[in-house]
Amino acid sequence: MTADPQLIMGDPGGTGRFGDFGGRFVPETLIPACAELEAAFRAAWADAEFRKELADLLHDYAGRPSRLYDAKRLSEELGCRLLLKREDLNHTGSHKINNVLGQALLARRMGKHRVIAETGAGQHGVASATAAALLGLECVVYMGEVDMVRQSLNVFRMRLLGAEVRPATSGSGTLKDAINEAMRDWVATVETSHYLLGSVMGPHPYPWMVRELHRVIGDEAREQCRALTGGDPDVVTACVGGGSNAIGLFSGFADLPAVELVGVEPAGGAAVGHGVPGIVHGSKSFLLQDEHGQVVEAESISAGLDYPGIGPEHAHLSATGRARYEQVTDAEVIEAFQVLARTEGIIAALESAHALAWVLRARDQMAGKVVLLNLSGRGDKDVAQVADILGRTAGA
Amino acid sequence: MPEHGPLETHLRARRETGHKLLVPYVTGGLGKDWPDVVSAYAAAGADAIEIGIPFSDPVMDGPTIQEASEVALAAGANLTDILHALKGADAGVPLVVMTYVNLVFHAGWERFASEAVAAGVRGLILPDLPMEELDVWAPVGEAAGIETVLLASPLTPDDRLATLCDRSRGFVYGVNLLGVTGERTSLADTSTVLARRLKVTTDRPVIMGFGISSPDLARDATADADGVVVASALMRMRLDGAGPEELGAFVAELRAGLDRHR
């Protein structure tokens, strides 16, 4: 089925549907809050003053626009023209700042002085704690206890920024469990708290609202690519866990049918590759589950992609064929991580290295093409983990 | 066609006698003898029994039901086996399944409906299937004769509450508080307010749940409401080793607490 670009990546309407996916599958207690949030976002997004306040913060505080970098040495090696959208250079080191500044401003506008967030790798948690500090909001971050060990430095960063980090001890102690705990907190505190969800998932309006807040990535990249190359890229690619950086980038190119959109999932957490439709955390999408419908743990080297589901709009983009989704292994990711460091002097987040791992593997098909890759985050947080893995390999 | 389904007809008839309704809960698959818990509840004076089908990500549940779910799942509990086991549990009162929407969706709406009906299930509670999304399931449930119980929250606005009561079947489940399931030592202020709002909105049975942990709280919660669901307090006992007899005895105490209204 060929996608109609006019219908792709538009407003999902009051029911929050992306084709067959999305929706608002939440307990009754959260229904009024979701409705209030949708109304507040629609009003704010149409309010020039709100848009200006956000744009100013993105510019002055976060450092936008992020650069589009012509990675010439690596391009030469690959035989294509690789352009890197440098979201890793944003304040807090990833694309996550776009969403949190928007939602934190919205929380303040709604009169909510406490924000709840979940985090996997810690990037969204750090970004949330940052935005909360900036706007004087109370911030509680839920993080799986396993992730708290994997990313202990980010736990300290969040605390330094004044946030309270609470461990999620149930289940696998990773991102999905942190989301469960955040939702339980929200059910109890919904009158005074805003759930600052970190990806394009959850109940309507989150998948749409978070996409709109990350649209700046794609809008900038489209203009920058035209300025740099005189045209549009052939391929646009990004890593996908929940899928926020990919959605943000894709949204700038979805209406250009000639531009191929490729999301890259970890092989151990490939909701599109190995999942089937399911309903969890507020929306219907692809989901890793067992034969009985129990959610299965994702297994990835990257805590930020360790999620068994995917944003509902990605499920729709996949179902309509507008985007395709590839899977890469942990070993390919480690290789890509090192290649980028050696050829371009950039240490990328392991999440972002997934997208590059796919480009490296598909280099034959990329020959002569312009490939625009979202370098969604920087890799400082992952260096210790990679040192550990490489040390082990070398010693073996 | 009767005006109400078998579950609601049964609960209304019990209410008619001036009796407060008691709906105890058990996590399906929690201990091999869990079907005996169902029988023990019935013998101790339950008016209907809620059977939980454990889910990996129970966002409306607090620590006790989370733990009960994890233990049951680790022991291999699943929807098909639980429904199958219910066929043998001779309760004599209506059985209501409580689970999360993904398990029903994954099983297939029609397949779930036919397996549930074959197991003698009369009602279904899905806390993450609000009115907005109800139509994905309601026609199938209705056709199969399963009464889908909707949950009302203290935050549900008046106009929505009326629609919700209208669309609910079997009874209306009033959520006592803002928060998840779990034992509490006192009744939330929001409970009384919601129970009163529900009672002036609907003549369907109004049954309150979340945090009803003792006979006294059960009695307090039914000053206006028609009945209570008790779950975490029972499952805490179960996790601490209680068998069907001890759980039945606690249900009898809850029954006595409710009967003090008479």
Interface residues (C-beta under 8 A of the other chain):
Chain A: T15 G23 R24 F25 V26 P27 E28 T29 I31 P32 A33 S170 G171 K176 N180 M183 R184 V187 A188 T189 V190 E191 V276 P277 G278 I279 V280 H281 G282 K284 L287 Q289 H292 G293 Q294 V295
Chain B: F55 S56 D57 P58 V59 M60 G62 Q66 E70 L73 N78 L79 T80 Y100 V101 N102 L103 F105 H106 A107 P127 D128 L129 P130 M131 E132 E133 L150 L151 A152 S153 P154 L155 T156 P157 R160 L164 V175 L178 G179 V180
